[in-house]
Amino acid sequence: MKNEEKTLEHALARLEEIADALESGEFGLEQTMVLFEEAHSLSQFCTEKIDKAEEKLRILIKKDDTFQLRVEED
């Protein structure tokens, strides 16, 4: 599945599946490495999605005829 087709929710769900599979210890080294590589890729995808969402949370406010960017905190 290409990154453009994935959603954050699907990626997180797949990461949970991979974590469960890896914790089970059922797989040999080669399959473990394949799963680890997939998890790494999904993790990067999630980080990018979250970073983009944080950028969208920036609020443009007008103060004293100037504009300031403010990042909303949790």
N, CA, C and O atoms as CSV, one atom per row, in Angstrom:
chain,resi,resn,atom,element,x,y,z
A,1,MET,N,N,0.843,-1.176,0.000
A,1,MET,CA,C,0.000,0.000,0.000
A,1,MET,C,C,0.890,1.242,0.000
A,1,MET,O,O,1.822,1.338,0.799
A,2,LYS,N,N,0.609,2.186,-0.887
A,2,LYS,CA,C,1.397,3.407,-0.967
A,2,LYS,C,C,1.035,4.340,0.182
A,2,LYS,O,O,-0.071,4.274,0.720
A,3,ASN,N,N,1.981,5.218,0.557
A,3,ASN,CA,C,1.739,6.142,1.664
A,3,ASN,C,C,0.525,7.024,1.420
A,3,ASN,O,O,-0.184,7.366,2.366
A,4,GLU,N,N,0.264,7.407,0.142
A,4,GLU,CA,C,-0.860,8.282,-0.148
A,4,GLU,C,C,-2.195,7.583,0.141
A,4,GLU,O,O,-3.191,8.250,0.419
A,5,GLU,N,N,-2.221,6.261,0.078
A,5,GLU,CA,C,-3.433,5.504,0.272
A,5,GLU,C,C,-3.667,5.139,1.736
A,5,GLU,O,O,-4.787,4.798,2.116
A,6,LYS,N,N,-2.634,5.208,2.548
A,6,LYS,CA,C,-2.727,4.823,3.955
A,6,LYS,C,C,-3.321,5.957,4.776
A,6,LYS,O,O,-3.174,7.133,4.447
A,7,THR,N,N,-3.984,5.578,5.837
A,7,THR,CA,C,-4.404,6.568,6.821
A,7,THR,C,C,-3.587,6.332,8.080
A,7,THR,O,O,-3.010,5.263,8.277
A,8,LEU,N,N,-3.549,7.331,8.909
A,8,LEU,CA,C,-2.841,7.207,10.182
A,8,LEU,C,C,-3.434,6.066,11.000
A,8,LEU,O,O,-2.708,5.283,11.613
A,9,GLU,N,N,-4.752,5.982,11.002
A,9,GLU,CA,C,-5.419,4.954,11.792
A,9,GLU,C,C,-5.048,3.547,11.309
A,9,GLU,O,O,-4.797,2.656,12.121
A,10,HIS,N,N,-5.013,3.351,9.983
A,10,HIS,CA,C,-4.639,2.046,9.448
A,10,HIS,C,C,-3.178,1.719,9.762
A,10,HIS,O,O,-2.841,0.582,10.094
A,11,ALA,N,N,-2.331,2.717,9.653
A,11,ALA,CA,C,-0.909,2.503,9.936
A,11,ALA,C,C,-0.704,2.139,11.403
A,11,ALA,O,O,0.076,1.240,11.718
A,12,LEU,N,N,-1.397,2.829,12.296
A,12,LEU,CA,C,-1.272,2.527,13.724
A,12,LEU,C,C,-1.803,1.126,14.044
A,12,LEU,O,O,-1.222,0.401,14.852
A,13,ALA,N,N,-2.904,0.760,13.404
A,13,ALA,CA,C,-3.454,-0.580,13.619
A,13,ALA,C,C,-2.471,-1.651,13.136
A,13,ALA,O,O,-2.278,-2.672,13.797
A,14,ARG,N,N,-1.859,-1.409,11.987
A,14,ARG,CA,C,-0.875,-2.378,11.471
A,14,ARG,C,C,0.338,-2.446,12.383
A,14,ARG,O,O,0.889,-3.525,12.601
A,15,LEU,N,N,0.762,-1.306,12.920
A,15,LEU,CA,C,1.882,-1.316,13.868
A,15,LEU,C,C,1.553,-2.165,15.091
A,15,LEU,O,O,2.413,-2.889,15.595
A,16,GLU,N,N,0.327,-2.082,15.566
A,16,GLU,CA,C,-0.082,-2.910,16.701
A,16,GLU,C,C,-0.035,-4.389,16.337
A,16,GLU,O,O,0.414,-5.213,17.134
A,17,GLU,N,N,-0.499,-4.728,15.132
A,17,GLU,CA,C,-0.451,-6.119,14.682
A,17,GLU,C,C,0.989,-6.627,14.631
A,17,GLU,O,O,1.287,-7.737,15.071
A,18,ILE,N,N,1.870,-5.795,14.087
A,18,ILE,CA,C,3.277,-6.181,13.984
A,18,ILE,C,C,3.889,-6.357,15.368
A,18,ILE,O,O,4.618,-7.318,15.612
A,19,ALA,N,N,3.591,-5.425,16.277
A,19,ALA,CA,C,4.123,-5.534,17.640
A,19,ALA,C,C,3.666,-6.830,18.293
A,19,ALA,O,O,4.463,-7.519,18.929
A,20,ASP,N,N,2.382,-7.168,18.139
A,20,ASP,CA,C,1.867,-8.419,18.705
A,20,ASP,C,C,2.573,-9.626,18.093
A,20,ASP,O,O,2.933,-10.570,18.797
A,21,ALA,N,N,2.770,-9.584,16.761
A,21,ALA,CA,C,3.434,-10.694,16.081
A,21,ALA,C,C,4.868,-10.849,16.559
A,21,ALA,O,O,5.329,-11.963,16.809
A,22,LEU,N,N,5.569,-9.738,16.683
A,22,LEU,CA,C,6.965,-9.798,17.125
A,22,LEU,C,C,7.069,-10.276,18.574
A,22,LEU,O,O,7.983,-11.022,18.924
A,23,GLU,N,N,6.129,-9.843,19.411
A,23,GLU,CA,C,6.147,-10.260,20.813
A,23,GLU,C,C,5.838,-11.743,20.967
A,23,GLU,O,O,6.238,-12.360,21.954
A,24,SER,N,N,5.133,-12.315,20.002
A,24,SER,CA,C,4.775,-13.732,20.099
A,24,SER,C,C,5.996,-14.635,19.970
A,24,SER,O,O,6.001,-15.756,20.480
A,25,GLY,N,N,7.030,-14.147,19.288
A,25,GLY,CA,C,8.241,-14.932,19.125
A,25,GLY,C,C,8.106,-16.095,18.163
A,25,GLY,O,O,8.959,-16.984,18.148
A,26,GLU,N,N,7.052,-16.109,17.357
A,26,GLU,CA,C,6.781,-17.215,16.431
A,26,GLU,C,C,7.646,-17.197,15.180
A,26,GLU,O,O,7.751,-18.210,14.489
A,27,PHE,N,N,8.250,-16.092,14.886
A,27,PHE,CA,C,8.909,-15.926,13.597
A,27,PHE,C,C,10.417,-16.102,13.694
A,27,PHE,O,O,11.044,-15.838,14.720
A,28,GLY,N,N,10.966,-16.562,12.576
A,28,GLY,CA,C,12.411,-16.672,12.478
A,28,GLY,C,C,13.025,-15.308,12.207
A,28,GLY,O,O,12.324,-14.304,12.086
A,29,LEU,N,N,14.333,-15.295,12.116
A,29,LEU,CA,C,15.061,-14.048,11.942
A,29,LEU,C,C,14.651,-13.307,10.677
A,29,LEU,O,O,14.434,-12.096,10.717
A,30,GLU,N,N,14.542,-14.010,9.560
A,30,GLU,CA,C,14.211,-13.339,8.298
A,30,GLU,C,C,12.839,-12.678,8.348
A,30,GLU,O,O,12.697,-11.518,7.961
A,31,GLN,N,N,11.825,-13.404,8.823
A,31,GLN,CA,C,10.480,-12.820,8.905
A,31,GLN,C,C,10.441,-11.698,9.934
A,31,GLN,O,O,9.745,-10.703,9.733
A,32,THR,N,N,11.167,-11.841,11.016
A,32,THR,CA,C,11.237,-10.785,12.020
A,32,THR,C,C,11.814,-9.508,11.413
A,32,THR,O,O,11.323,-8.410,11.674
A,33,MET,N,N,12.863,-9.663,10.597
A,33,MET,CA,C,13.472,-8.495,9.956
A,33,MET,C,C,12.504,-7.835,8.977
A,33,MET,O,O,12.459,-6.608,8.890
A,34,VAL,N,N,11.733,-8.629,8.244
A,34,VAL,CA,C,10.733,-8.082,7.310
A,34,VAL,C,C,9.688,-7.281,8.082
A,34,VAL,O,O,9.326,-6.172,7.687
A,35,LEU,N,N,9.212,-7.850,9.176
A,35,LEU,CA,C,8.220,-7.153,9.991
A,35,LEU,C,C,8.804,-5.884,10.611
A,35,LEU,O,O,8.137,-4.851,10.670
A,36,PHE,N,N,10.038,-5.967,11.068
A,36,PHE,CA,C,10.685,-4.801,11.661
A,36,PHE,C,C,10.823,-3.688,10.627
A,36,PHE,O,O,10.583,-2.522,10.938
A,37,GLU,N,N,11.207,-4.038,9.404
A,37,GLU,CA,C,11.348,-3.034,8.345
A,37,GLU,C,C,10.000,-2.399,8.016
A,37,GLU,O,O,9.917,-1.190,7.800
A,38,GLU,N,N,8.947,-3.210,7.979
A,38,GLU,CA,C,7.607,-2.663,7.733
A,38,GLU,C,C,7.209,-1.717,8.864
A,38,GLU,O,O,6.663,-0.642,8.618
A,39,ALA,N,N,7.483,-2.117,10.087
A,39,ALA,CA,C,7.158,-1.270,11.241
A,39,ALA,C,C,7.914,0.049,11.184
A,39,ALA,O,O,7.360,1.104,11.492
A,40,HIS,N,N,9.168,-0.015,10.793
A,40,HIS,CA,C,9.968,1.206,10.687
A,40,HIS,C,C,9.360,2.152,9.652
A,40,HIS,O,O,9.242,3.352,9.898
A,41,SER,N,N,8.980,1.619,8.511
A,41,SER,CA,C,8.360,2.418,7.455
A,41,SER,C,C,7.037,3.025,7.923
A,41,SER,O,O,6.762,4.198,7.670
A,42,LEU,N,N,6.226,2.224,8.603
A,42,LEU,CA,C,4.951,2.719,9.123
A,42,LEU,C,C,5.164,3.800,10.178
A,42,LEU,O,O,4.420,4.779,10.234
A,43,SER,N,N,6.170,3.616,11.000
A,43,SER,CA,C,6.489,4.608,12.027
A,43,SER,C,C,6.863,5.948,11.397
A,43,SER,O,O,6.425,7.002,11.858
A,44,GLN,N,N,7.661,5.901,10.358
A,44,GLN,CA,C,8.031,7.134,9.651
A,44,GLN,C,C,6.797,7.795,9.040
A,44,GLN,O,O,6.638,9.013,9.116
A,45,PHE,N,N,5.927,6.988,8.436
A,45,PHE,CA,C,4.690,7.499,7.850
A,45,PHE,C,C,3.849,8.201,8.921
A,45,PHE,O,O,3.351,9.304,8.696
A,46,CYS,N,N,3.692,7.558,10.087
A,46,CYS,CA,C,2.900,8.138,11.171
A,46,CYS,C,C,3.509,9.444,11.661
A,46,CYS,O,O,2.794,10.413,11.915
A,47,THR,N,N,4.821,9.467,11.792
A,47,THR,CA,C,5.501,10.686,12.226
A,47,THR,C,C,5.250,11.826,11.254
A,47,THR,O,O,4.989,12.954,11.673
A,48,GLU,N,N,5.326,11.541,9.955
A,48,GLU,CA,C,5.069,12.567,8.943
A,48,GLU,C,C,3.636,13.072,9.035
A,48,GLU,O,O,3.400,14.279,8.970
A,49,LYS,N,N,2.670,12.158,9.187
A,49,LYS,CA,C,1.262,12.555,9.297
A,49,LYS,C,C,1.028,13.429,10.532
A,49,LYS,O,O,0.321,14.434,10.466
A,50,ILE,N,N,1.625,13.038,11.650
A,50,ILE,CA,C,1.455,13.794,12.889
A,50,ILE,C,C,2.113,15.163,12.767
A,50,ILE,O,O,1.553,16.161,13.220
A,51,ASP,N,N,3.288,15.218,12.166
A,51,ASP,CA,C,3.961,16.507,11.960
A,51,ASP,C,C,3.110,17.435,11.107
A,51,ASP,O,O,3.009,18.627,11.398
A,52,LYS,N,N,2.497,16.899,10.055
A,52,LYS,CA,C,1.630,17.714,9.197
A,52,LYS,C,C,0.404,18.203,9.960
A,52,LYS,O,O,-0.034,19.340,9.783
A,53,ALA,N,N,-0.145,17.342,10.807
A,53,ALA,CA,C,-1.300,17.740,11.606
A,53,ALA,C,C,-0.925,18.854,12.576
A,53,ALA,O,O,-1.703,19.787,12.778
A,54,GLU,N,N,0.261,18.764,13.177
A,54,GLU,CA,C,0.718,19.814,14.090
A,54,GLU,C,C,0.873,21.139,13.356
A,54,GLU,O,O,0.550,22.195,13.899
A,55,GLU,N,N,1.367,21.084,12.121
A,55,GLU,CA,C,1.495,22.308,11.335
A,55,GLU,C,C,0.136,22.955,11.106
A,55,GLU,O,O,0.018,24.180,11.145
A,56,LYS,N,N,-0.888,22.147,10.869
A,56,LYS,CA,C,-2.228,22.673,10.638
A,56,LYS,C,C,-2.814,23.307,11.888
A,56,LYS,O,O,-3.727,24.128,11.802
A,57,LEU,N,N,-2.289,22.927,13.058
A,57,LEU,CA,C,-2.796,23.481,14.308
A,57,LEU,C,C,-2.232,24.863,14.632
A,57,LEU,O,O,-2.646,25.514,15.592
A,58,ARG,N,N,-1.294,25.285,13.820
A,58,ARG,CA,C,-0.750,26.627,14.031
A,58,ARG,C,C,-1.857,27.640,13.767
A,58,ARG,O,O,-2.589,27.546,12.781
A,59,ILE,N,N,-1.958,28.581,14.644
A,59,ILE,CA,C,-3.017,29.584,14.531
A,59,ILE,C,C,-2.398,30.914,14.143
A,59,ILE,O,O,-1.424,31.375,14.738
A,60,LEU,N,N,-2.995,31.511,13.129
A,60,LEU,CA,C,-2.548,32.826,12.696
A,60,LEU,C,C,-3.378,33.856,13.455
A,60,LEU,O,O,-4.601,33.901,13.321
A,61,ILE,N,N,-2.711,34.673,14.243
A,61,ILE,CA,C,-3.426,35.686,15.019
A,61,ILE,C,C,-2.885,37.067,14.683
A,61,ILE,O,O,-1.691,37.266,14.464
A,62,LYS,N,N,-3.811,38.002,14.653
A,62,LYS,CA,C,-3.421,39.375,14.372
A,62,LYS,C,C,-3.291,40.110,15.707
A,62,LYS,O,O,-4.204,40.120,16.532
A,63,LYS,N,N,-2.127,40.719,15.883
A,63,LYS,CA,C,-1.873,41.442,17.118
A,63,LYS,C,C,-1.070,42.676,16.766
A,63,LYS,O,O,0.020,42.576,16.202
A,64,ASP,N,N,-1.601,43.828,17.094
A,64,ASP,CA,C,-0.923,45.103,16.834
A,64,ASP,C,C,-0.498,45.230,15.371
A,64,ASP,O,O,0.629,45.623,15.069
A,65,ASP,N,N,-1.419,44.893,14.474
A,65,ASP,CA,C,-1.183,44.971,13.030
A,65,ASP,C,C,-0.031,44.114,12.543
A,65,ASP,O,O,0.502,44.364,11.462
A,66,THR,N,N,0.365,43.119,13.303
A,66,THR,CA,C,1.353,42.150,12.844
A,66,THR,C,C,0.746,40.767,13.001
A,66,THR,O,O,-0.201,40.579,13.765
A,67,PHE,N,N,1.270,39.840,12.306
A,67,PHE,CA,C,0.785,38.468,12.401
A,67,PHE,C,C,1.819,37.620,13.114
A,67,PHE,O,O,3.019,37.736,12.866
A,68,GLN,N,N,1.339,36.774,13.995
A,68,GLN,CA,C,2.214,35.874,14.717
A,68,GLN,C,C,1.677,34.454,14.573
A,68,GLN,O,O,0.465,34.242,14.537
A,69,LEU,N,N,2.563,33.510,14.494
A,69,LEU,CA,C,2.157,32.108,14.506
A,69,LEU,C,C,2.275,31.574,15.906
A,69,LEU,O,O,3.294,31.770,16.569
A,70,ARG,N,N,1.257,30.909,16.356
A,70,ARG,CA,C,1.277,30.308,17.677
A,70,ARG,C,C,0.936,28.829,17.520
A,70,ARG,O,O,-0.033,28.482,16.845
A,71,VAL,N,N,1.714,27.974,18.129
A,71,VAL,CA,C,1.468,26.538,18.075
A,71,VAL,C,C,0.601,26.171,19.258
A,71,VAL,O,O,0.911,26.515,20.399
A,72,GLU,N,N,-0.483,25.473,18.985
A,72,GLU,CA,C,-1.361,25.010,20.054
A,72,GLU,C,C,-0.681,23.852,20.775
A,72,GLU,O,O,-0.202,22.910,20.143
A,73,GLU,N,N,-0.644,23.929,22.072
A,73,GLU,CA,C,-0.071,22.859,22.889
A,73,GLU,C,C,-1.154,21.858,23.235
A,73,GLU,O,O,-2.343,22.156,23.124
A,74,ASP,N,N,-0.741,20.663,23.658
A,74,ASP,CA,C,-1.706,19.604,24.028
A,74,ASP,C,C,-2.649,20.099,25.050
A,74,ASP,O,O,-3.530,19.359,25.486
